[in-house]
Amino acid sequence: MNQGQLEGRLATIEARMAGLEAHNTIAHPKLDRVEDKLVGLTERIAKLEERVSHLPSKEMIATISLGTIAAVTAVMGFLPKIQQFFGTAPSPH
């Protein structure tokens, strides 16, 4: 490679480096703003996870629902006996 070609390549590399430096000075403040937003987002995600951890699970909701249905069914099934125990049952004719 001769001296002229080497100088031409060096000038090209310098021009590209200058372009990258200019791009970096533009991009750096934008990256700082993104980083600031990410800090706030991280805090919000932590709060959301804390709130969600207190919610009942599907299994708990199903257990409570089935237990309530079973209790109501049992009361309805034994209603005549309960009424008779408290003396409020209708008298048989």
GROMACS elastic network, one bead per residue, 0.5 to 0.9 nm:
[ bonds ]
;  ai    aj funct       b0    kb
    1     4     6  0.83002   500
    1     5     6  0.63760   500
    1     6     6  0.67018   500
    2     5     6  0.55610   500
    2     6     6  0.63335   500
    2     7     6  0.88169   500
    3     6     6  0.51236   500
    3     7     6  0.61803   500
    3     8     6  0.86206   500
    4     7     6  0.51931   500
    4     8     6  0.61638   500
    4     9     6  0.86758   500
    5     8     6  0.50181   500
    5     9     6  0.61921   500
    5    10     6  0.85274   500
    6     9     6  0.52028   500
    6    10     6  0.61127   500
    6    11     6  0.86182   500
    7    11     6  0.61204   500
    7    12     6  0.86057   500
    8    11     6  0.51442   500
    8    12     6  0.62655   500
    8    13     6  0.86670   500
    9    12     6  0.50016   500
    9    13     6  0.61297   500
    9    14     6  0.85466   500
   10    13     6  0.50557   500
   10    14     6  0.61039   500
   10    15     6  0.85666   500
   11    14     6  0.50349   500
   11    15     6  0.61139   500
   11    16     6  0.85893   500
   12    15     6  0.50994   500
   12    16     6  0.61920   500
   12    17     6  0.85622   500
   13    16     6  0.50987   500
   13    17     6  0.60823   500
   13    18     6  0.85893   500
   14    18     6  0.61296   500
   14    19     6  0.85936   500
   15    18     6  0.51091   500
   15    19     6  0.62622   500
   15    20     6  0.86924   500
   16    19     6  0.50199   500
   16    20     6  0.61983   500
   16    21     6  0.86091   500
   17    20     6  0.50261   500
   17    21     6  0.61113   500
   17    22     6  0.85759   500
   18    21     6  0.50617   500
   18    22     6  0.61672   500
   18    23     6  0.85547   500
   19    22     6  0.51055   500
   19    23     6  0.61233   500
   19    24     6  0.85284   500
   20    24     6  0.60205   500
   20    25     6  0.86750   500
   21    25     6  0.63155   500
   21    26     6  0.87641   500
   22    25     6  0.52402   500
   22    26     6  0.64865   500
   22    27     6  0.87119   500
   23    26     6  0.51445   500
   23    27     6  0.60390   500
   23    28     6  0.84826   500
   24    28     6  0.57657   500
   24    29     6  0.89975   500
   25    28     6  0.54743   500
   25    29     6  0.73902   500
   26    29     6  0.65318   500
   26    30     6  0.72472   500
   27    30     6  0.52056   500
   27    31     6  0.61956   500
   27    32     6  0.87657   500
   28    31     6  0.51242   500
   28    32     6  0.63361   500
   28    33     6  0.88540   500
   29    33     6  0.63635   500
   29    34     6  0.87227   500
   30    33     6  0.51584   500
   30    34     6  0.63205   500
   30    35     6  0.86599   500
   31    34     6  0.50069   500
   31    35     6  0.61063   500
   31    36     6  0.86290   500
   32    35     6  0.50303   500
   32    36     6  0.62448   500
   32    37     6  0.87165   500
   33    36     6  0.50809   500
   33    37     6  0.62978   500
   33    38     6  0.86586   500
   34    37     6  0.51007   500
   34    38     6  0.61757   500
   34    39     6  0.87958   500
   35    38     6  0.50177   500
   35    39     6  0.64090   500
   35    40     6  0.89386   500
   36    39     6  0.53057   500
   36    40     6  0.67331   500
   36    41     6  0.88163   500
   37    40     6  0.52518   500
   37    41     6  0.61574   500
   37    42     6  0.86568   500
   38    42     6  0.60007   500
   38    43     6  0.86118   500
   39    42     6  0.51884   500
   39    43     6  0.64990   500
   39    44     6  0.88331   500
   40    43     6  0.52257   500
   40    44     6  0.63136   500
   40    45     6  0.87412   500
   41    44     6  0.50335   500
   41    45     6  0.61344   500
   41    46     6  0.86182   500
   42    45     6  0.51740   500
   42    46     6  0.62891   500
   42    47     6  0.87777   500
   43    46     6  0.51730   500
   43    47     6  0.63770   500
   43    48     6  0.87075   500
   44    47     6  0.51293   500
   44    48     6  0.61553   500
   44    49     6  0.86575   500
   45    49     6  0.61161   500
   45    50     6  0.85877   500
   46    49     6  0.51813   500
   46    50     6  0.62935   500
   46    51     6  0.87938   500
   47    50     6  0.51118   500
   47    51     6  0.63408   500
   47    52     6  0.87322   500
   48    51     6  0.51169   500
   48    52     6  0.61538   500
   48    53     6  0.86015   500
   49    52     6  0.51154   500
   49    53     6  0.60937   500
   50    53     6  0.53226   500
   50    54     6  0.70922   500
   51    54     6  0.57734   500
   51    55     6  0.72826   500
   52    55     6  0.54072   500
   52    56     6  0.88335   500
   53    56     6  0.82246   500
   56    59     6  0.81689   500
   56    60     6  0.61262   500
   56    61     6  0.67381   500
   57    60     6  0.52254   500
   57    61     6  0.64085   500
   57    62     6  0.87058   500
   58    61     6  0.51839   500
   58    62     6  0.61431   500
   58    63     6  0.85696   500
   59    62     6  0.51088   500
   59    63     6  0.60588   500
   59    64     6  0.86149   500
   60    63     6  0.50970   500
   60    64     6  0.61812   500
   60    65     6  0.85324   500
   61    64     6  0.52594   500
   61    65     6  0.60904   500
   61    66     6  0.85888   500
   62    65     6  0.50905   500
   62    66     6  0.60233   500
   62    67     6  0.83622   500
   63    66     6  0.52609   500
   63    67     6  0.59371   500
   63    68     6  0.84960   500
   64    67     6  0.50677   500
   64    68     6  0.60859   500
   64    69     6  0.86177   500
   65    68     6  0.51930   500
   65    69     6  0.62374   500
   65    70     6  0.86156   500
   66    69     6  0.50563   500
   66    70     6  0.60483   500
   66    71     6  0.85546   500
   67    70     6  0.50739   500
   67    71     6  0.61277   500
   67    72     6  0.86364   500
   68    71     6  0.51112   500
   68    72     6  0.61639   500
   68    73     6  0.84951   500
   69    72     6  0.52305   500
   69    73     6  0.60430   500
   69    74     6  0.85367   500
   70    73     6  0.50946   500
   70    74     6  0.60795   500
   70    75     6  0.86325   500
   71    74     6  0.51060   500
   71    75     6  0.62103   500
   71    76     6  0.86131   500
   72    75     6  0.51471   500
   72    76     6  0.61487   500
   72    77     6  0.85410   500
   73    76     6  0.50911   500
   73    77     6  0.60344   500
   73    78     6  0.86075   500
   74    77     6  0.50081   500
   74    78     6  0.61189   500
   74    79     6  0.82950   500
   75    78     6  0.52498   500
   75    79     6  0.57035   500
   75    82     6  0.83334   500
   76    79     6  0.50430   500
   76    80     6  0.83109   500
   77    80     6  0.76915   500
   77    81     6  0.87035   500
   78    81     6  0.53319   500
   78    82     6  0.61833   500
   78    83     6  0.86845   500
   79    82     6  0.50018   500
   79    83     6  0.60526   500
   79    84     6  0.84817   500
   80    83     6  0.51176   500
   80    84     6  0.60920   500
   80    85     6  0.85604   500
   80    89     6  0.66503   500
   80    90     6  0.89715   500
   81    84     6  0.50336   500
   81    85     6  0.60934   500
   81    86     6  0.87411   500
   81    89     6  0.81815   500
   82    85     6  0.50215   500
   82    86     6  0.63716   500
   82    87     6  0.85105   500
   82    88     6  0.85527   500
   82    89     6  0.81704   500
   83    86     6  0.52686   500
   83    87     6  0.59522   500
   83    90     6  0.82686   500
   84    88     6  0.60071   500
   84    90     6  0.81546   500
   85    88     6  0.77761   500
   85    89     6  0.81133   500
   86    89     6  0.77038   500
   87    90     6  0.85561   500
   88    91     6  0.87448   500
   89    92     6  0.88615   500
